[in-house]
Amino acid sequence: MKVDVNVGVKVKVNVKGAFKSVWVLVLLALANLCTANEAAIERDDQINQKVDRLFATINQRLSHMQSVAAYKWLNDLAIEHPQREQKVIASALDQAQQLGLDPTAVDEFFSIQIEAAKEIQRYWFGRWQAGLGVDHVAGLSKDLSAEIRPALIRLGAEITDSLLDSEYILNNPRYQRLLMERGRALINIEGVSEESKALLVKSLQKVERLAEASGHTLAHVLSSGVLRVGTTGDYFPFSEFVVREDRYRGIDIDLAASLADSLGVELRLIHTSWPSLLTDLEHNKFDIAMSGVSIKLFRLRQGLFSQAYHQGGKTPIALCKHKARFDSLKKIDQSGTRLIVNPGGTNQRFVDAHIKRAEINVFDNNQTIFKEIALGRADVMITDAIEVAVQSQHNPLLCATMPSKTLDHSEKGFLMHQDMIWKNYVDTWLYQLRRDAHLSQVFSRYVEPVPVL
């Protein structure tokens, strides 16, 4: 149907078409509303999970206080232990600094948590002094040094990590009621008062990250007197953690010490992993990552890299007797090939992009992954050429199957926050190392020939 409507000029309106357009707009609006509601529900679920996880961990830590009380009761020890309390708070503040959390708020929270812990211990002492359940005290006691304290240290670190993960919730007025309700419900250990629960929740609401400003990294490192270097400890010759010696070693560890020396500050090595590298950078767990990190676009979306200090590429390694079987990517990518790869880094990205037929085994321990090939539990691995060179030197059973060839090209640099002042400092330091031949000297300690830029 067509209708002429006069409004000074003659206009033809297609009513049927107009109705269709209106319905389309209505349906689109409803679809967008549904999508927005679904996103809101999902976001609320994530918030609830973070809050519940935080309070569950706090509750789990407080749950050990009955055993602590039993140990002190049987060994005639006082509930108060000021030196130990100071050590716990100092450790929490150290971790808070690493994570970029406001130390004042973290200090207040852990102090209140310690008071709640002592409140629970006093509760049990009171019951036992009154003769209630005193016959069962021996069965509740656990060794304080060997069992309880390691668990408390682990849970304390988990709580601090959870504070960082939920920081944007804790200090948001919108979630104050949720926090109080969940805190009162989930902190349910016998002996802790409602007043202590409320104090714990209120102290949590003050937790926030330290303010960041342009160029803050260099200034923070200099003012704190500490350089925090993230490293994986599983990628020799760049970074390896030697368990028997309880220390890190490698090219990047030596370079980290050199960078700290140039700044006149203490070096503090922070463990990270390939799957968590970018998340740890985002959460400010370190000032710079030095662990043989490949310069890749996906990493540049979240951080900056120094100038490259090494170049290479991916290449395969296998048993020497199988060199001919795996001397090309085409030969490797066949059904029946057992390819092994460590998770979360550029090795897995390369495998995911290029391997379609071979069986892929994702193996978590990058320090023992080459033993899987040597022992015959895997056929081949594709990794950086420098790592292949080192591993084949250390184990005569293993060989590069494509010697002097790589499947791609990559360069390594030091990953840091998107802070140009900090990057300029690191680049200048690195330039001077290269100019003075110190960079090649560091490489020569771990690998020959020296593959530096």
Contacts in CASP RR format, 6 or more apart in sequence:
PFRMAT RR
TARGET T0000
AUTHOR 0000-0000-0000
METHOD contacts of the structure
MODEL  1
MKVDVNVGVKVKVNVKGAFKSVWVLVLLALANLCTANEAAIERDDQINQK
VDRLFATINQRLSHMQSVAAYKWLNDLAIEHPQREQKVIASALDQAQQLG
LDPTAVDEFFSIQIEAAKEIQRYWFGRWQAGLGVDHVAGLSKDLSAEIRP
ALIRLGAEITDSLLDSEYILNNPRYQRLLMERGRALINIEGVSEESKALL
VKSLQKVERLAEASGHTLAHVLSSGVLRVGTTGDYFPFSEFVVREDRYRG
IDIDLAASLADSLGVELRLIHTSWPSLLTDLEHNKFDIAMSGVSIKLFRL
RQGLFSQAYHQGGKTPIALCKHKARFDSLKKIDQSGTRLIVNPGGTNQRF
VDAHIKRAEINVFDNNQTIFKEIALGRADVMITDAIEVAVQSQHNPLLCA
TMPSKTLDHSEKGFLMHQDMIWKNYVDTWLYQLRRDAHLSQVFSRYVEPV
PVL
1 15 0 8 1.000
1 16 0 8 1.000
2 12 0 8 1.000
2 13 0 8 1.000
2 14 0 8 1.000
2 15 0 8 1.000
3 13 0 8 1.000
3 15 0 8 1.000
4 10 0 8 1.000
4 11 0 8 1.000
4 12 0 8 1.000
5 11 0 8 1.000
5 13 0 8 1.000
47 169 0 8 1.000
47 175 0 8 1.000
47 178 0 8 1.000
48 178 0 8 1.000
48 182 0 8 1.000
50 162 0 8 1.000
50 165 0 8 1.000
50 166 0 8 1.000
50 169 0 8 1.000
51 166 0 8 1.000
51 169 0 8 1.000
51 175 0 8 1.000
51 178 0 8 1.000
51 179 0 8 1.000
51 182 0 8 1.000
52 182 0 8 1.000
52 186 0 8 1.000
53 162 0 8 1.000
53 166 0 8 1.000
54 159 0 8 1.000
54 162 0 8 1.000
54 163 0 8 1.000
54 165 0 8 1.000
54 166 0 8 1.000
54 204 0 8 1.000
55 182 0 8 1.000
55 183 0 8 1.000
55 185 0 8 1.000
55 186 0 8 1.000
55 187 0 8 1.000
56 186 0 8 1.000
57 155 0 8 1.000
57 156 0 8 1.000
57 158 0 8 1.000
57 159 0 8 1.000
57 162 0 8 1.000
58 113 0 8 1.000
58 159 0 8 1.000
58 186 0 8 1.000
58 187 0 8 1.000
58 200 0 8 1.000
59 186 0 8 1.000
59 187 0 8 1.000
59 188 0 8 1.000
59 189 0 8 1.000
60 155 0 8 1.000
61 113 0 8 1.000
61 117 0 8 1.000
61 152 0 8 1.000
61 155 0 8 1.000
61 156 0 8 1.000
61 159 0 8 1.000
62 113 0 8 1.000
62 116 0 8 1.000
62 117 0 8 1.000
62 120 0 8 1.000
62 187 0 8 1.000
62 189 0 8 1.000
62 192 0 8 1.000
63 189 0 8 1.000
64 148 0 8 1.000
64 151 0 8 1.000
64 152 0 8 1.000
65 117 0 8 1.000
65 120 0 8 1.000
65 121 0 8 1.000
65 124 0 8 1.000
65 189 0 8 1.000
66 120 0 8 1.000
66 124 0 8 1.000
66 140 0 8 1.000
66 189 0 8 1.000
66 190 0 8 1.000
67 140 0 8 1.000
67 141 0 8 1.000
67 142 0 8 1.000
67 148 0 8 1.000
68 117 0 8 1.000
68 121 0 8 1.000
68 144 0 8 1.000
68 148 0 8 1.000
69 79 0 8 1.000
69 120 0 8 1.000
69 121 0 8 1.000
69 124 0 8 1.000
69 125 0 8 1.000
69 140 0 8 1.000
70 124 0 8 1.000
70 137 0 8 1.000
70 138 0 8 1.000
70 139 0 8 1.000
70 140 0 8 1.000
70 141 0 8 1.000
70 142 0 8 1.000
71 77 0 8 1.000
71 141 0 8 1.000
71 142 0 8 1.000
71 143 0 8 1.000
71 144 0 8 1.000
71 148 0 8 1.000
72 78 0 8 1.000
72 79 0 8 1.000
72 121 0 8 1.000
73 124 0 8 1.000
73 125 0 8 1.000
73 128 0 8 1.000
73 137 0 8 1.000
73 141 0 8 1.000
74 137 0 8 1.000
74 138 0 8 1.000
74 141 0 8 1.000
79 118 0 8 1.000
79 121 0 8 1.000
79 122 0 8 1.000
79 125 0 8 1.000
80 118 0 8 1.000
85 114 0 8 1.000
88 110 0 8 1.000
88 114 0 8 1.000
88 152 0 8 1.000
89 107 0 8 1.000
89 110 0 8 1.000
89 111 0 8 1.000
89 114 0 8 1.000
91 153 0 8 1.000
92 106 0 8 1.000
92 107 0 8 1.000
92 110 0 8 1.000
92 156 0 8 1.000
92 160 0 8 1.000
93 103 0 8 1.000
93 106 0 8 1.000
93 107 0 8 1.000
95 157 0 8 1.000
95 160 0 8 1.000
96 102 0 8 1.000
96 103 0 8 1.000
96 106 0 8 1.000
96 160 0 8 1.000
96 163 0 8 1.000
97 103 0 8 1.000
97 224 0 8 1.000
97 226 0 8 1.000
98 228 0 8 1.000
98 268 0 8 1.000
98 270 0 8 1.000
98 285 0 8 1.000
98 286 0 8 1.000
99 160 0 8 1.000
99 161 0 8 1.000
99 163 0 8 1.000
99 164 0 8 1.000
99 283 0 8 1.000
99 284 0 8 1.000
99 285 0 8 1.000
100 164 0 8 1.000
100 209 0 8 1.000
100 210 0 8 1.000
100 284 0 8 1.000
101 160 0 8 1.000
101 163 0 8 1.000
101 164 0 8 1.000
101 167 0 8 1.000
101 207 0 8 1.000
101 208 0 8 1.000
101 209 0 8 1.000
101 210 0 8 1.000
102 206 0 8 1.000
102 207 0 8 1.000
102 208 0 8 1.000
102 209 0 8 1.000
102 210 0 8 1.000
104 206 0 8 1.000
105 203 0 8 1.000
105 206 0 8 1.000
105 207 0 8 1.000
105 208 0 8 1.000
106 160 0 8 1.000
106 163 0 8 1.000
106 207 0 8 1.000
108 203 0 8 1.000
108 206 0 8 1.000
109 163 0 8 1.000
109 200 0 8 1.000
109 203 0 8 1.000
109 204 0 8 1.000
109 206 0 8 1.000
109 207 0 8 1.000
112 196 0 8 1.000
112 199 0 8 1.000
112 200 0 8 1.000
112 203 0 8 1.000
113 200 0 8 1.000
115 196 0 8 1.000
115 199 0 8 1.000
116 192 0 8 1.000
116 196 0 8 1.000
116 197 0 8 1.000
116 199 0 8 1.000
116 200 0 8 1.000
119 191 0 8 1.000
119 192 0 8 1.000
119 193 0 8 1.000
119 196 0 8 1.000
120 189 0 8 1.000
120 190 0 8 1.000
120 191 0 8 1.000
120 192 0 8 1.000
123 190 0 8 1.000
123 191 0 8 1.000
123 192 0 8 1.000
124 191 0 8 1.000
127 133 0 8 1.000
128 134 0 8 1.000
128 137 0 8 1.000
142 148 0 8 1.000
163 170 0 8 1.000
163 204 0 8 1.000
163 207 0 8 1.000
164 209 0 8 1.000
164 283 0 8 1.000
165 283 0 8 1.000
167 207 0 8 1.000
167 208 0 8 1.000
167 209 0 8 1.000
169 175 0 8 1.000
169 179 0 8 1.000
170 179 0 8 1.000
170 204 0 8 1.000
170 205 0 8 1.000
170 206 0 8 1.000
170 207 0 8 1.000
170 208 0 8 1.000
171 205 0 8 1.000
171 206 0 8 1.000
171 207 0 8 1.000
171 208 0 8 1.000
176 205 0 8 1.000
179 201 0 8 1.000
179 204 0 8 1.000
179 205 0 8 1.000
180 198 0 8 1.000
180 201 0 8 1.000
183 197 0 8 1.000
183 200 0 8 1.000
183 201 0 8 1.000
184 194 0 8 1.000
184 197 0 8 1.000
184 198 0 8 1.000
184 201 0 8 1.000
187 197 0 8 1.000
187 200 0 8 1.000
209 284 0 8 1.000
212 284 0 8 1.000
214 419 0 8 1.000
214 421 0 8 1.000
215 419 0 8 1.000
215 420 0 8 1.000
215 421 0 8 1.000
215 422 0 8 1.000
216 419 0 8 1.000
217 287 0 8 1.000
217 416 0 8 1.000
217 417 0 8 1.000
217 419 0 8 1.000
217 421 0 8 1.000
217 422 0 8 1.000
218 419 0 8 1.000
218 421 0 8 1.000
218 422 0 8 1.000
218 425 0 8 1.000
220 287 0 8 1.000
221 227 0 8 1.000
221 263 0 8 1.000
221 265 0 8 1.000
221 287 0 8 1.000
222 263 0 8 1.000
222 265 0 8 1.000
224 265 0 8 1.000
225 263 0 8 1.000
225 264 0 8 1.000
225 265 0 8 1.000
225 266 0 8 1.000
226 265 0 8 1.000
226 266 0 8 1.000
226 267 0 8 1.000
226 268 0 8 1.000
227 256 0 8 1.000
227 259 0 8 1.000
227 260 0 8 1.000
227 263 0 8 1.000
227 265 0 8 1.000
227 266 0 8 1.000
227 267 0 8 1.000
227 268 0 8 1.000
227 287 0 8 1.000
227 288 0 8 1.000
228 268 0 8 1.000
228 270 0 8 1.000
228 285 0 8 1.000
228 286 0 8 1.000
228 287 0 8 1.000
228 288 0 8 1.000
229 256 0 8 1.000
229 259 0 8 1.000
229 260 0 8 1.000
229 267 0 8 1.000
229 268 0 8 1.000
229 269 0 8 1.000
229 270 0 8 1.000
229 286 0 8 1.000
229 287 0 8 1.000
229 288 0 8 1.000
229 289 0 8 1.000
229 290 0 8 1.000
230 269 0 8 1.000
230 270 0 8 1.000
230 271 0 8 1.000
230 272 0 8 1.000
230 280 0 8 1.000
230 285 0 8 1.000
230 286 0 8 1.000
230 288 0 8 1.000
230 289 0 8 1.000
230 290 0 8 1.000
230 291 0 8 1.000
231 239 0 8 1.000
231 248 0 8 1.000
231 252 0 8 1.000
231 253 0 8 1.000
231 256 0 8 1.000
231 269 0 8 1.000
231 270 0 8 1.000
231 271 0 8 1.000
231 272 0 8 1.000
231 289 0 8 1.000
231 290 0 8 1.000
231 291 0 8 1.000
232 239 0 8 1.000
232 271 0 8 1.000
232 272 0 8 1.000
232 273 0 8 1.000
232 274 0 8 1.000
232 277 0 8 1.000
232 291 0 8 1.000
232 366 0 8 1.000
233 239 0 8 1.000
233 240 0 8 1.000
233 241 0 8 1.000
233 248 0 8 1.000
233 271 0 8 1.000
233 291 0 8 1.000
233 367 0 8 1.000
234 240 0 8 1.000
234 241 0 8 1.000
234 273 0 8 1.000
234 342 0 8 1.000
234 365 0 8 1.000
234 366 0 8 1.000
234 367 0 8 1.000
235 291 0 8 1.000
235 292 0 8 1.000
235 366 0 8 1.000
235 387 0 8 1.000
236 250 0 8 1.000
236 367 0 8 1.000
236 387 0 8 1.000
236 390 0 8 1.000
236 446 0 8 1.000
237 250 0 8 1.000
237 251 0 8 1.000
237 386 0 8 1.000
237 387 0 8 1.000
237 390 0 8 1.000
237 446 0 8 1.000
237 447 0 8 1.000
238 250 0 8 1.000
238 251 0 8 1.000
238 252 0 8 1.000
238 290 0 8 1.000
238 291 0 8 1.000
238 292 0 8 1.000
238 412 0 8 1.000
239 248 0 8 1.000
239 250 0 8 1.000
239 251 0 8 1.000
239 252 0 8 1.000
239 253 0 8 1.000
239 290 0 8 1.000
239 291 0 8 1.000
239 292 0 8 1.000
240 248 0 8 1.000
240 249 0 8 1.000
240 250 0 8 1.000
240 367 0 8 1.000
241 247 0 8 1.000
241 248 0 8 1.000
241 271 0 8 1.000
241 367 0 8 1.000
242 248 0 8 1.000
242 249 0 8 1.000
248 269 0 8 1.000
250 445 0 8 1.000
250 446 0 8 1.000
251 292 0 8 1.000
251 442 0 8 1.000
251 443 0 8 1.000
251 445 0 8 1.000
251 446 0 8 1.000
251 447 0 8 1.000
252 290 0 8 1.000
252 291 0 8 1.000
252 292 0 8 1.000
252 414 0 8 1.000
253 269 0 8 1.000
253 290 0 8 1.000
254 442 0 8 1.000
254 445 0 8 1.000
255 290 0 8 1.000
255 309 0 8 1.000
255 433 0 8 1.000
255 439 0 8 1.000
255 442 0 8 1.000
256 267 0 8 1.000
256 269 0 8 1.000
256 290 0 8 1.000
257 267 0 8 1.000
258 429 0 8 1.000
258 433 0 8 1.000
258 438 0 8 1.000
258 442 0 8 1.000
259 267 0 8 1.000
259 288 0 8 1.000
259 290 0 8 1.000
259 426 0 8 1.000
259 429 0 8 1.000
260 266 0 8 1.000
260 267 0 8 1.000
262 429 0 8 1.000
270 280 0 8 1.000
270 285 0 8 1.000
270 286 0 8 1.000
272 280 0 8 1.000
272 285 0 8 1.000
272 286 0 8 1.000
272 289 0 8 1.000
272 291 0 8 1.000
273 344 0 8 1.000
274 342 0 8 1.000
274 343 0 8 1.000
274 344 0 8 1.000
274 345 0 8 1.000
274 366 0 8 1.000
275 343 0 8 1.000
275 344 0 8 1.000
275 345 0 8 1.000
277 289 0 8 1.000
277 293 0 8 1.000
277 299 0 8 1.000
277 345 0 8 1.000
277 415 0 8 1.000
278 299 0 8 1.000
278 302 0 8 1.000
280 286 0 8 1.000
280 289 0 8 1.000
281 289 0 8 1.000
281 302 0 8 1.000
281 303 0 8 1.000
281 415 0 8 1.000
281 416 0 8 1.000
281 417 0 8 1.000
282 302 0 8 1.000
284 417 0 8 1.000
287 416 0 8 1.000
287 417 0 8 1.000
287 422 0 8 1.000
288 414 0 8 1.000
288 415 0 8 1.000
288 416 0 8 1.000
288 422 0 8 1.000
288 426 0 8 1.000
289 414 0 8 1.000
289 415 0 8 1.000
289 416 0 8 1.000
290 414 0 8 1.000
292 310 0 8 1.000
292 412 0 8 1.000
292 413 0 8 1.000
293 299 0 8 1.000
293 305 0 8 1.000
293 412 0 8 1.000
293 413 0 8 1.000
293 414 0 8 1.000
293 415 0 8 1.000
294 346 0 8 1.000
294 384 0 8 1.000
294 410 0 8 1.000
294 411 0 8 1.000
294 412 0 8 1.000
294 413 0 8 1.000
295 305 0 8 1.000
295 308 0 8 1.000
295 410 0 8 1.000
295 411 0 8 1.000
295 412 0 8 1.000
295 413 0 8 1.000
296 346 0 8 1.000
296 349 0 8 1.000
296 410 0 8 1.000
298 349 0 8 1.000
299 305 0 8 1.000
299 415 0 8 1.000
302 418 0 8 1.000
303 415 0 8 1.000
303 416 0 8 1.000
303 417 0 8 1.000
303 418 0 8 1.000
304 415 0 8 1.000
304 416 0 8 1.000
304 417 0 8 1.000
304 418 0 8 1.000
304 419 0 8 1.000
304 420 0 8 1.000
304 423 0 8 1.000
305 413 0 8 1.000
305 414 0 8 1.000
305 415 0 8 1.000
305 416 0 8 1.000
306 413 0 8 1.000
306 414 0 8 1.000
306 416 0 8 1.000
306 423 0 8 1.000
306 426 0 8 1.000
306 427 0 8 1.000
306 430 0 8 1.000
307 413 0 8 1.000
307 427 0 8 1.000
307 430 0 8 1.000
307 431 0 8 1.000
308 411 0 8 1.000
308 412 0 8 1.000
308 413 0 8 1.000
308 453 0 8 1.000
309 412 0 8 1.000
309 413 0 8 1.000
309 414 0 8 1.000
309 430 0 8 1.000
309 434 0 8 1.000
309 439 0 8 1.000
309 452 0 8 1.000
309 453 0 8 1.000
310 386 0 8 1.000
310 411 0 8 1.000
310 412 0 8 1.000
310 413 0 8 1.000
310 443 0 8 1.000
310 451 0 8 1.000
310 452 0 8 1.000
310 453 0 8 1.000
311 409 0 8 1.000
311 410 0 8 1.000
311 411 0 8 1.000
311 412 0 8 1.000
311 451 0 8 1.000
311 453 0 8 1.000
312 384 0 8 1.000
312 385 0 8 1.000
312 386 0 8 1.000
312 406 0 8 1.000
312 409 0 8 1.000
312 410 0 8 1.000
312 411 0 8 1.000
312 451 0 8 1.000
313 384 0 8 1.000
313 385 0 8 1.000
313 406 0 8 1.000
313 407 0 8 1.000
313 408 0 8 1.000
313 409 0 8 1.000
313 410 0 8 1.000
314 346 0 8 1.000
314 347 0 8 1.000
314 350 0 8 1.000
314 382 0 8 1.000
314 383 0 8 1.000
314 384 0 8 1.000
314 385 0 8 1.000
314 406 0 8 1.000
314 407 0 8 1.000
314 408 0 8 1.000
314 410 0 8 1.000
315 382 0 8 1.000
315 383 0 8 1.000
315 384 0 8 1.000
315 385 0 8 1.000
315 388 0 8 1.000
315 400 0 8 1.000
315 401 0 8 1.000
315 402 0 8 1.000
315 405 0 8 1.000
315 406 0 8 1.000
315 407 0 8 1.000
316 326 0 8 1.000
316 327 0 8 1.000
316 329 0 8 1.000
316 332 0 8 1.000
316 380 0 8 1.000
316 381 0 8 1.000
316 382 0 8 1.000
316 388 0 8 1.000
316 400 0 8 1.000
316 401 0 8 1.000
316 402 0 8 1.000
316 407 0 8 1.000
317 370 0 8 1.000
317 373 0 8 1.000
317 380 0 8 1.000
317 381 0 8 1.000
317 382 0 8 1.000
317 383 0 8 1.000
317 388 0 8 1.000
317 391 0 8 1.000
317 392 0 8 1.000
317 398 0 8 1.000
317 399 0 8 1.000
317 400 0 8 1.000
317 401 0 8 1.000
318 325 0 8 1.000
318 326 0 8 1.000
318 373 0 8 1.000
318 379 0 8 1.000
318 380 0 8 1.000
318 381 0 8 1.000
318 398 0 8 1.000
318 399 0 8 1.000
318 401 0 8 1.000
319 373 0 8 1.000
319 374 0 8 1.000
319 376 0 8 1.000
319 379 0 8 1.000
319 397 0 8 1.000
319 398 0 8 1.000
319 399 0 8 1.000
320 396 0 8 1.000
320 397 0 8 1.000
320 398 0 8 1.000
320 399 0 8 1.000
322 379 0 8 1.000
322 380 0 8 1.000
322 401 0 8 1.000
323 399 0 8 1.000
323 401 0 8 1.000
324 401 0 8 1.000
325 331 0 8 1.000
325 401 0 8 1.000
326 332 0 8 1.000
326 337 0 8 1.000
326 379 0 8 1.000
326 380 0 8 1.000
326 401 0 8 1.000
327 401 0 8 1.000
327 402 0 8 1.000
328 402 0 8 1.000
329 354 0 8 1.000
329 407 0 8 1.000
332 339 0 8 1.000
332 355 0 8 1.000
332 358 0 8 1.000
332 380 0 8 1.000
332 382 0 8 1.000
333 354 0 8 1.000
333 355 0 8 1.000
333 356 0 8 1.000
333 357 0 8 1.000
333 358 0 8 1.000
334 357 0 8 1.000
334 358 0 8 1.000
335 357 0 8 1.000
335 358 0 8 1.000
335 359 0 8 1.000
336 358 0 8 1.000
336 359 0 8 1.000
337 357 0 8 1.000
337 358 0 8 1.000
337 359 0 8 1.000
337 379 0 8 1.000
337 380 0 8 1.000
338 358 0 8 1.000
338 359 0 8 1.000
338 361 0 8 1.000
338 377 0 8 1.000
338 378 0 8 1.000
338 379 0 8 1.000
338 380 0 8 1.000
339 351 0 8 1.000
339 355 0 8 1.000
339 358 0 8 1.000
339 359 0 8 1.000
339 360 0 8 1.000
339 361 0 8 1.000
339 378 0 8 1.000
339 379 0 8 1.000
339 380 0 8 1.000
339 381 0 8 1.000
339 382 0 8 1.000
340 360 0 8 1.000
340 361 0 8 1.000
340 363 0 8 1.000
340 369 0 8 1.000
340 372 0 8 1.000
340 373 0 8 1.000
340 378 0 8 1.000
340 379 0 8 1.000
340 380 0 8 1.000
340 381 0 8 1.000
341 347 0 8 1.000
341 348 0 8 1.000
341 351 0 8 1.000
341 360 0 8 1.000
341 361 0 8 1.000
341 362 0 8 1.000
341 363 0 8 1.000
341 381 0 8 1.000
341 382 0 8 1.000
342 348 0 8 1.000
342 362 0 8 1.000
342 363 0 8 1.000
342 364 0 8 1.000
342 365 0 8 1.000
342 366 0 8 1.000
342 369 0 8 1.000
342 383 0 8 1.000
343 362 0 8 1.000
343 363 0 8 1.000
343 364 0 8 1.000
346 410 0 8 1.000
347 381 0 8 1.000
347 382 0 8 1.000
347 383 0 8 1.000
347 384 0 8 1.000
348 362 0 8 1.000
350 382 0 8 1.000
350 407 0 8 1.000
350 408 0 8 1.000
351 360 0 8 1.000
351 382 0 8 1.000
354 407 0 8 1.000
361 372 0 8 1.000
361 378 0 8 1.000
363 369 0 8 1.000
363 372 0 8 1.000
363 378 0 8 1.000
369 381 0 8 1.000
370 381 0 8 1.000
370 391 0 8 1.000
370 395 0 8 1.000
370 398 0 8 1.000
372 378 0 8 1.000
373 379 0 8 1.000
373 380 0 8 1.000
373 381 0 8 1.000
373 398 0 8 1.000
374 395 0 8 1.000
374 397 0 8 1.000
374 398 0 8 1.000
380 401 0 8 1.000
382 407 0 8 1.000
384 410 0 8 1.000
385 400 0 8 1.000
385 406 0 8 1.000
385 451 0 8 1.000
386 447 0 8 1.000
386 451 0 8 1.000
388 400 0 8 1.000
389 400 0 8 1.000
389 447 0 8 1.000
390 446 0 8 1.000
390 447 0 8 1.000
391 398 0 8 1.000
392 398 0 8 1.000
392 399 0 8 1.000
392 400 0 8 1.000
411 453 0 8 1.000
414 426 0 8 1.000
414 430 0 8 1.000
416 422 0 8 1.000
416 423 0 8 1.000
416 426 0 8 1.000
430 439 0 8 1.000
432 438 0 8 1.000
433 439 0 8 1.000
433 442 0 8 1.000
434 452 0 8 1.000
434 453 0 8 1.000
439 452 0 8 1.000
440 450 0 8 1.000
440 452 0 8 1.000
443 450 0 8 1.000
443 451 0 8 1.000
443 452 0 8 1.000
444 450 0 8 1.000
END
